[in-house]
Amino acid sequence: MMRNNSMESLSLLDTVENGNRTNNGTELPQNNNPYIELKAQETALIIIAVFIFVISIFGLTGNGTVIWFLGFRMKRNPFTTFILHLAVADLGVLIALLILLPLSVFLPSLSNITSLIFFGIGTFFFFYMCITSQLLLTAISVDRCVSVLFPIWHRCHRPQHLSTIVCALIWILTFLSIGLCIYASLEYLSEKLFFFLFLVPPVLCFPLMIISTVILLIKVCFRSQRRKKGRVLRAILLALLFFLFFTFTLTFMILLLFLGFDISSPSLIVGHLCSCLNSSVNPLIYFLVGRKKQSRSRESMKVALWRLFKEEEHGREELELRVSPQI
């Protein structure tokens, strides 16, 4: 017994001596202070959350303007129908992020059932809008590729309400798929089923989007210099490039979660930041591509949107005039 007490005393003395050497600066600590690391993570979360909040406000304004203009101020055509639904989906992503943002940062200190319910609803809404946005942009990219590869068929033989039907199917099927996946996850108590659902759309969409991006890139680069039109193709090409860049980050993190890896909270919120940027950048692309480069006066977003989407309508009318004599 005395020997054990002596060993414990020596161990305690060694601990005190090591602490004194560390405080005197003669020895560097072997392990970082967990409290300091926790505070650093909280600070990083708050900083990124502020960035997401600010970007989301601009994104809400931009997508709201696109929805207002295409929905109430301009006659819709098959292409603008896709763009309108994409703006609605991006707006939904930003709203979901604003719901999840305070809950993600302060959820560890919130244990009431109301916060958990809001977090679950926000998560469902976020994934629903994200997947819908991915599928809509994929449909837009395929539609643009068909329009540049087979312009006469796209104009004359394409069903009139195809865009509306495709958009409706995307909204309905995505909602049903997420609902079934959540039910299966709760039934079998497996998070991997939910992560698997989020991984399916990128796996299906990425090959189509990469092929579409390459085709549109070739079309834009080798377009005749005498033809000044092509704003719509450039806008969609930029939207695809930004989508592939920003969505890859969040998809990679979801893949790690599906494989069982642990991901820190700052890493997850960086994925949310990429989703926020992806959902906010499209209105900016429409404005920058639609405005006149040589104009010194400031143009409103309404004028830029009008010029961009009117070009699509004029292009369809010109093609119709060229095809009509042949018919």
C-alpha positions as a Markdown table, in Angstrom:
| # | Residue | x | y | z |
|---|---|---|---|---|
| 1 | Met | 0.0 | 0.0 | 0.0 |
| 2 | Met | 2.8 | 2.4 | 0.9 |
| 3 | Arg | 4.5 | 1.6 | -2.4 |
| 4 | Asn | 1.4 | 2.4 | -4.3 |
| 5 | Asn | 1.0 | 5.7 | -2.5 |
| 6 | Ser | 4.6 | 6.6 | -3.2 |
| 7 | Met | 4.2 | 5.8 | -6.9 |
| 8 | Glu | 1.0 | 8.0 | -7.0 |
| 9 | Ser | 2.9 | 10.8 | -5.3 |
| 10 | Leu | 5.8 | 10.6 | -7.7 |
| 11 | Ser | 3.4 | 10.6 | -10.6 |
| 12 | Leu | 1.7 | 13.7 | -9.2 |
| 13 | Leu | 5.0 | 15.4 | -8.7 |
| 14 | Asp | 6.0 | 14.6 | -12.3 |
| 15 | Thr | 2.8 | 16.1 | -13.6 |
| 16 | Val | 3.3 | 19.3 | -11.6 |
| 17 | Glu | 6.9 | 19.5 | -12.7 |
| 18 | Asn | 6.0 | 19.1 | -16.4 |
| 19 | Gly | 3.3 | 21.8 | -16.0 |
| 20 | Asn | 5.9 | 24.2 | -14.5 |
| 21 | Arg | 8.4 | 23.5 | -17.3 |
| 22 | Thr | 5.6 | 24.2 | -19.8 |
| 23 | Asn | 4.7 | 27.4 | -18.1 |
| 24 | Asn | 8.3 | 28.6 | -17.9 |
| 25 | Gly | 8.6 | 28.1 | -21.7 |
| 26 | Thr | 11.3 | 25.4 | -21.5 |
| 27 | Glu | 9.1 | 22.8 | -23.1 |
| 28 | Leu | 6.3 | 23.0 | -25.7 |
| 29 | Pro | 3.0 | 21.3 | -24.9 |
| 30 | Gln | 2.4 | 18.0 | -26.5 |
| 31 | Asn | -1.3 | 18.4 | -26.9 |
| 32 | Asn | -3.4 | 21.5 | -27.8 |
| 33 | Asn | -5.9 | 22.8 | -25.3 |
| 34 | Pro | -9.3 | 21.4 | -26.2 |
| 35 | Tyr | -11.0 | 24.5 | -24.9 |
| 36 | Ile | -8.9 | 26.7 | -27.3 |
| 37 | Glu | -9.7 | 24.4 | -30.2 |
| 38 | Leu | -13.4 | 24.5 | -29.4 |
| 39 | Lys | -13.4 | 28.3 | -29.3 |
| 40 | Ala | -11.5 | 28.4 | -32.6 |
| 41 | Gln | -14.1 | 26.1 | -34.2 |
| 42 | Glu | -16.9 | 28.3 | -32.8 |
| 43 | Thr | -15.3 | 31.4 | -34.2 |
| 44 | Ala | -14.8 | 29.8 | -37.6 |
| 45 | Leu | -18.5 | 28.7 | -37.6 |
| 46 | Ile | -19.7 | 32.2 | -36.8 |
| 47 | Ile | -17.5 | 33.8 | -39.5 |
| 48 | Ile | -18.6 | 31.4 | -42.2 |
| 49 | Ala | -22.2 | 31.8 | -41.0 |
| 50 | Val | -22.0 | 35.6 | -41.4 |
| 51 | Phe | -20.6 | 35.1 | -45.0 |
| 52 | Ile | -23.5 | 32.7 | -45.8 |
| 53 | Phe | -26.0 | 35.2 | -44.3 |
| 54 | Val | -24.7 | 38.1 | -46.4 |
| 55 | Ile | -24.4 | 36.1 | -49.6 |
| 56 | Ser | -27.9 | 34.7 | -49.1 |
| 57 | Ile | -29.4 | 38.2 | -48.8 |
| 58 | Phe | -27.9 | 39.1 | -52.2 |
| 59 | Gly | -29.0 | 35.8 | -53.6 |
| 60 | Leu | -32.5 | 36.2 | -52.4 |
| 61 | Thr | -32.7 | 39.6 | -54.0 |
| 62 | Gly | -31.3 | 38.4 | -57.3 |
| 63 | Asn | -33.4 | 35.3 | -57.6 |
| 64 | Gly | -36.5 | 37.2 | -56.4 |
| 65 | Thr | -35.9 | 39.7 | -59.2 |
| 66 | Val | -35.5 | 36.9 | -61.8 |
| 67 | Ile | -38.8 | 35.3 | -60.5 |
| 68 | Trp | -40.6 | 38.6 | -60.6 |
| 69 | Phe | -39.4 | 39.5 | -64.1 |
| 70 | Leu | -39.9 | 36.1 | -65.8 |
| 71 | Gly | -43.1 | 35.3 | -63.9 |
| 72 | Phe | -45.0 | 38.6 | -64.2 |
| 73 | Arg | -43.2 | 41.0 | -66.6 |
| 74 | Met | -42.2 | 38.9 | -69.6 |
| 75 | Lys | -44.0 | 36.4 | -71.8 |
| 76 | Arg | -42.6 | 33.0 | -71.0 |
| 77 | Asn | -41.2 | 30.6 | -73.6 |
| 78 | Pro | -39.9 | 27.0 | -73.1 |
| 79 | Phe | -36.4 | 28.2 | -72.1 |
| 80 | Thr | -37.5 | 30.9 | -69.6 |
| 81 | Thr | -39.8 | 28.4 | -68.0 |
| 82 | Phe | -36.7 | 26.3 | -67.1 |
| 83 | Ile | -34.9 | 29.5 | -65.8 |
| 84 | Leu | -38.0 | 30.5 | -63.7 |
| 85 | His | -38.2 | 27.1 | -62.0 |
| 86 | Leu | -34.4 | 27.1 | -61.4 |
| 87 | Ala | -34.7 | 30.5 | -59.8 |
| 88 | Val | -37.5 | 29.3 | -57.5 |
| 89 | Ala | -35.4 | 26.2 | -56.5 |
| 90 | Asp | -32.3 | 28.4 | -55.8 |
| 91 | Leu | -34.5 | 30.8 | -53.8 |
| 92 | Gly | -35.7 | 27.8 | -51.8 |
| 93 | Val | -32.1 | 26.7 | -51.1 |
| 94 | Leu | -31.2 | 30.1 | -49.7 |
| 95 | Ile | -34.3 | 30.2 | -47.5 |
| 96 | Ala | -33.5 | 26.7 | -46.2 |
| 97 | Leu | -29.9 | 27.9 | -45.4 |
| 98 | Leu | -31.2 | 30.9 | -43.5 |
| 99 | Ile | -33.4 | 28.5 | -41.4 |
| 100 | Leu | -30.6 | 26.0 | -40.8 |
| 101 | Leu | -27.9 | 28.6 | -40.2 |
| 102 | Pro | -28.7 | 29.6 | -36.6 |
| 103 | Leu | -29.7 | 26.0 | -35.7 |
| 104 | Ser | -26.4 | 24.6 | -37.1 |
| 105 | Val | -24.4 | 27.1 | -35.1 |
| 106 | Phe | -26.3 | 27.0 | -31.8 |
| 107 | Leu | -28.0 | 23.6 | -32.0 |
| 108 | Pro | -25.6 | 22.1 | -29.3 |
| 109 | Ser | -27.0 | 24.6 | -26.8 |
| 110 | Leu | -30.6 | 24.1 | -27.9 |
| 111 | Ser | -32.1 | 20.8 | -26.6 |
| 112 | Asn | -35.8 | 21.5 | -26.9 |
| 113 | Ile | -38.0 | 19.6 | -29.3 |
| 114 | Thr | -39.0 | 22.7 | -31.2 |
| 115 | Ser | -35.5 | 23.4 | -32.4 |
| 116 | Leu | -35.0 | 19.8 | -33.5 |
| 117 | Ile | -38.3 | 19.9 | -35.4 |
| 118 | Phe | -37.3 | 23.1 | -37.2 |
| 119 | Phe | -33.9 | 21.6 | -37.9 |
| 120 | Gly | -35.5 | 18.5 | -39.5 |
| 121 | Ile | -37.9 | 20.6 | -41.6 |
| 122 | Gly | -35.0 | 22.8 | -42.7 |
| 123 | Thr | -32.9 | 19.8 | -43.6 |
| 124 | Phe | -35.7 | 18.3 | -45.6 |
| 125 | Phe | -36.4 | 21.6 | -47.4 |
| 126 | Phe | -32.7 | 22.1 | -48.1 |
| 127 | Phe | -32.1 | 18.7 | -49.7 |
| 128 | Tyr | -35.3 | 19.0 | -51.6 |
| 129 | Met | -34.4 | 22.3 | -53.2 |
| 130 | Cys | -30.8 | 21.3 | -53.8 |
| 131 | Ile | -31.7 | 18.1 | -55.7 |
| 132 | Thr | -34.4 | 19.9 | -57.6 |
| 133 | Ser | -32.0 | 22.7 | -58.6 |
| 134 | Gln | -29.5 | 20.0 | -59.8 |
| 135 | Leu | -32.0 | 18.3 | -61.9 |
| 136 | Leu | -33.4 | 21.5 | -63.4 |
| 137 | Leu | -30.0 | 22.7 | -64.4 |
| 138 | Thr | -29.3 | 19.3 | -66.0 |
| 139 | Ala | -32.5 | 19.6 | -68.0 |
| 140 | Ile | -31.5 | 23.1 | -69.1 |
| 141 | Ser | -28.1 | 22.0 | -70.2 |
| 142 | Val | -29.5 | 19.1 | -72.2 |
| 143 | Asp | -32.1 | 21.4 | -73.7 |
| 144 | Arg | -29.4 | 23.9 | -74.8 |
| 145 | Cys | -27.3 | 21.1 | -76.3 |
| 146 | Val | -30.3 | 19.9 | -78.4 |
| 147 | Ser | -31.0 | 23.4 | -79.5 |
| 148 | Val | -27.5 | 24.0 | -80.8 |
| 149 | Leu | -27.0 | 20.5 | -82.3 |
| 150 | Phe | -30.5 | 20.1 | -83.8 |
| 151 | Pro | -31.9 | 23.6 | -84.1 |
| 152 | Ile | -34.6 | 22.9 | -86.7 |
| 153 | Trp | -35.9 | 19.8 | -84.8 |
| 154 | His | -35.8 | 21.7 | -81.5 |
| 155 | Arg | -37.9 | 24.6 | -83.0 |
| 156 | Cys | -40.4 | 22.7 | -85.1 |
| 157 | His | -40.8 | 19.2 | -83.5 |
| 158 | Arg | -40.3 | 19.9 | -79.8 |
| 159 | Pro | -43.6 | 19.5 | -77.9 |
| 160 | Gln | -44.9 | 22.9 | -76.9 |
| 161 | His | -45.4 | 22.2 | -73.2 |
| 162 | Leu | -42.4 | 19.9 | -72.7 |
| 163 | Ser | -40.6 | 22.4 | -70.4 |
| 164 | Thr | -43.6 | 22.7 | -68.1 |
| 165 | Ile | -44.1 | 18.9 | -68.0 |
| 166 | Val | -40.4 | 18.3 | -67.2 |
| 167 | Cys | -40.3 | 20.9 | -64.5 |
| 168 | Ala | -43.5 | 19.5 | -62.9 |
| 169 | Leu | -42.1 | 15.9 | -63.0 |
| 170 | Ile | -38.8 | 17.0 | -61.4 |
| 171 | Trp | -40.6 | 18.8 | -58.5 |
| 172 | Ile | -43.0 | 15.9 | -57.8 |
| 173 | Leu | -40.6 | 13.0 | -58.2 |
| 174 | Thr | -37.9 | 14.7 | -56.1 |
| 175 | Phe | -40.4 | 15.3 | -53.3 |
| 176 | Leu | -41.7 | 11.7 | -53.4 |
| 177 | Ser | -38.1 | 10.3 | -53.5 |
| 178 | Ile | -37.0 | 12.4 | -50.5 |
| 179 | Gly | -40.1 | 11.5 | -48.5 |
| 180 | Leu | -39.7 | 7.8 | -49.2 |
| 181 | Cys | -36.0 | 8.0 | -48.3 |
| 182 | Ile | -36.7 | 9.7 | -45.0 |
| 183 | Tyr | -39.3 | 7.2 | -44.1 |
| 184 | Ala | -36.9 | 4.3 | -44.9 |
| 185 | Ser | -34.1 | 6.0 | -42.9 |
| 186 | Leu | -36.4 | 6.3 | -39.9 |
| 187 | Glu | -37.8 | 2.8 | -40.3 |
| 188 | Tyr | -34.4 | 1.1 | -40.5 |
| 189 | Leu | -32.6 | 3.8 | -38.4 |
| 190 | Ser | -29.9 | 4.2 | -41.1 |
| 191 | Glu | -28.5 | 7.6 | -42.1 |
| 192 | Lys | -26.8 | 6.1 | -45.1 |
| 193 | Leu | -30.1 | 5.7 | -47.0 |
| 194 | Phe | -30.6 | 9.5 | -46.7 |
| 195 | Phe | -27.0 | 10.2 | -47.8 |
| 196 | Phe | -27.4 | 7.7 | -50.7 |
| 197 | Leu | -30.4 | 9.7 | -52.0 |
| 198 | Phe | -28.3 | 12.9 | -52.1 |
| 199 | Leu | -25.5 | 11.1 | -54.0 |
| 200 | Val | -27.8 | 9.6 | -56.7 |
| 201 | Pro | -28.6 | 12.9 | -58.6 |
| 202 | Pro | -24.9 | 14.0 | -58.9 |
| 203 | Val | -23.9 | 10.6 | -60.1 |
| 204 | Leu | -26.7 | 10.7 | -62.7 |
| 205 | Cys | -26.4 | 14.4 | -63.6 |
| 206 | Phe | -22.6 | 15.0 | -63.6 |
| 207 | Pro | -21.9 | 13.0 | -66.8 |
| 208 | Leu | -24.7 | 14.7 | -68.6 |
| 209 | Met | -23.6 | 18.1 | -67.4 |
| 210 | Ile | -20.0 | 17.5 | -68.2 |
| 211 | Ile | -20.9 | 16.5 | -71.8 |
| 212 | Ser | -23.2 | 19.4 | -72.1 |
| 213 | Thr | -20.6 | 21.8 | -70.8 |
| 214 | Val | -18.0 | 20.5 | -73.3 |
| 215 | Ile | -20.5 | 20.9 | -76.2 |
| 216 | Leu | -21.5 | 24.4 | -75.2 |
| 217 | Leu | -17.9 | 25.4 | -74.6 |
| 218 | Ile | -17.0 | 24.3 | -78.1 |
| 219 | Lys | -20.0 | 26.0 | -79.6 |
| 220 | Val | -19.2 | 29.3 | -77.8 |
| 221 | Cys | -15.5 | 29.2 | -78.6 |
| 222 | Phe | -15.9 | 28.4 | -82.3 |
| 223 | Arg | -18.9 | 30.7 | -82.8 |
| 224 | Ser | -18.6 | 33.0 | -85.8 |
| 225 | Gln | -17.2 | 36.4 | -84.8 |
| 226 | Arg | -19.7 | 38.1 | -87.1 |
| 227 | Arg | -22.6 | 36.8 | -85.0 |
| 228 | Lys | -23.0 | 39.0 | -82.0 |
| 229 | Lys | -25.6 | 36.7 | -80.4 |
| 230 | Gly | -24.8 | 34.0 | -78.0 |
| 231 | Arg | -25.4 | 35.5 | -74.6 |
| 232 | Val | -27.7 | 32.7 | -73.6 |
| 233 | Leu | -25.2 | 30.0 | -74.4 |
| 234 | Arg | -22.5 | 31.9 | -72.4 |
| 235 | Ala | -24.8 | 32.4 | -69.5 |
| 236 | Ile | -25.7 | 28.7 | -69.3 |
| 237 | Leu | -22.1 | 27.7 | -69.8 |
| 238 | Leu | -21.0 | 29.8 | -66.9 |
| 239 | Ala | -23.8 | 28.5 | -64.7 |
| 240 | Leu | -22.8 | 24.9 | -65.5 |
| 241 | Leu | -19.1 | 25.6 | -64.7 |
| 242 | Phe | -19.9 | 27.3 | -61.4 |
| 243 | Phe | -22.4 | 24.5 | -60.5 |
| 244 | Leu | -19.8 | 21.8 | -61.2 |
| 245 | Phe | -17.2 | 23.6 | -59.0 |
| 246 | Phe | -19.4 | 24.5 | -56.1 |
| 247 | Thr | -21.5 | 21.3 | -55.9 |
| 248 | Phe | -18.5 | 19.0 | -56.0 |
| 249 | Thr | -17.5 | 20.2 | -52.5 |
| 250 | Leu | -20.8 | 19.4 | -50.8 |
| 251 | Thr | -21.2 | 16.2 | -52.7 |
| 252 | Phe | -17.7 | 15.1 | -51.7 |
| 253 | Met | -18.6 | 15.7 | -48.0 |
| 254 | Ile | -21.8 | 13.8 | -48.3 |
| 255 | Leu | -19.8 | 10.9 | -49.9 |
| 256 | Leu | -17.5 | 10.9 | -46.9 |
| 257 | Leu | -20.5 | 10.8 | -44.5 |
| 258 | Phe | -21.9 | 7.9 | -46.5 |
| 259 | Leu | -18.6 | 6.0 | -46.2 |
| 260 | Gly | -18.6 | 6.5 | -42.4 |
| 261 | Phe | -16.0 | 9.3 | -42.0 |
| 262 | Asp | -16.4 | 11.9 | -39.4 |
| 263 | Ile | -16.6 | 15.5 | -40.7 |
| 264 | Ser | -16.1 | 18.5 | -38.4 |
| 265 | Ser | -18.8 | 21.2 | -38.2 |
| 266 | Pro | -16.6 | 23.9 | -40.0 |
| 267 | Ser | -16.2 | 21.5 | -42.9 |
| 268 | Leu | -19.9 | 20.9 | -43.2 |
| 269 | Ile | -20.7 | 24.6 | -43.0 |
| 270 | Val | -18.1 | 25.2 | -45.8 |
| 271 | Gly | -20.2 | 22.8 | -47.9 |
| 272 | His | -23.3 | 25.0 | -47.0 |
| 273 | Leu | -21.3 | 28.0 | -48.1 |
| 274 | Cys | -20.6 | 26.4 | -51.5 |
| 275 | Ser | -24.3 | 25.7 | -51.9 |
| 276 | Cys | -25.1 | 29.3 | -51.0 |
| 277 | Leu | -22.7 | 30.6 | -53.6 |
| 278 | Asn | -24.1 | 28.2 | -56.3 |
| 279 | Ser | -27.6 | 29.3 | -55.6 |
| 280 | Ser | -26.7 | 33.0 | -55.6 |
| 281 | Val | -24.4 | 33.3 | -58.6 |
| 282 | Asn | -26.9 | 32.7 | -61.4 |
| 283 | Pro | -28.7 | 36.1 | -61.2 |
| 284 | Leu | -25.2 | 37.8 | -61.3 |
| 285 | Ile | -24.3 | 35.7 | -64.4 |
| 286 | Tyr | -27.6 | 36.8 | -66.1 |
| 287 | Phe | -26.8 | 40.5 | -65.3 |
| 288 | Leu | -23.2 | 40.5 | -66.4 |
| 289 | Val | -23.8 | 38.6 | -69.6 |
| 290 | Gly | -27.0 | 40.5 | -70.5 |
| 291 | Arg | -25.6 | 44.0 | -70.0 |
| 292 | Lys | -23.9 | 46.0 | -72.7 |
| 293 | Lys | -20.1 | 45.9 | -72.3 |
| 294 | Gln | -19.5 | 49.2 | -74.0 |
| 295 | Ser | -22.2 | 51.1 | -72.2 |
| 296 | Arg | -20.9 | 53.6 | -69.7 |
| 297 | Ser | -24.3 | 54.2 | -68.1 |
| 298 | Arg | -25.4 | 51.9 | -65.4 |
| 299 | Glu | -28.0 | 49.4 | -66.4 |
| 300 | Ser | -30.6 | 47.9 | -64.1 |
| 301 | Met | -31.0 | 44.2 | -63.7 |
| 302 | Lys | -34.4 | 44.4 | -65.4 |
| 303 | Val | -32.8 | 45.8 | -68.6 |
| 304 | Ala | -30.1 | 43.1 | -68.6 |
| 305 | Leu | -32.6 | 40.3 | -68.1 |
| 306 | Trp | -34.8 | 41.7 | -70.9 |
| 307 | Arg | -31.8 | 41.8 | -73.3 |
| 308 | Leu | -30.6 | 38.4 | -72.4 |
| 309 | Phe | -33.9 | 36.5 | -72.6 |
| 310 | Lys | -35.3 | 38.5 | -75.6 |
| 311 | Glu | -32.3 | 37.3 | -77.5 |
| 312 | Glu | -33.5 | 33.8 | -77.1 |
| 313 | Glu | -37.0 | 34.8 | -78.3 |
| 314 | His | -35.6 | 36.7 | -81.4 |
| 315 | Gly | -33.3 | 33.7 | -82.2 |
| 316 | Arg | -36.3 | 31.4 | -82.3 |
| 317 | Glu | -38.2 | 33.9 | -84.5 |
| 318 | Glu | -35.3 | 34.1 | -86.9 |
| 319 | Leu | -35.0 | 30.4 | -87.1 |
| 320 | Glu | -38.7 | 30.1 | -87.7 |
| 321 | Leu | -38.5 | 32.5 | -90.6 |
| 322 | Arg | -35.7 | 30.5 | -92.2 |
| 323 | Val | -37.5 | 27.2 | -91.8 |
| 324 | Ser | -40.9 | 28.3 | -92.9 |
| 325 | Pro | -40.1 | 28.5 | -96.7 |
| 326 | Gln | -38.6 | 25.0 | -96.5 |
| 327 | Ile | -41.8 | 23.7 | -94.9 |
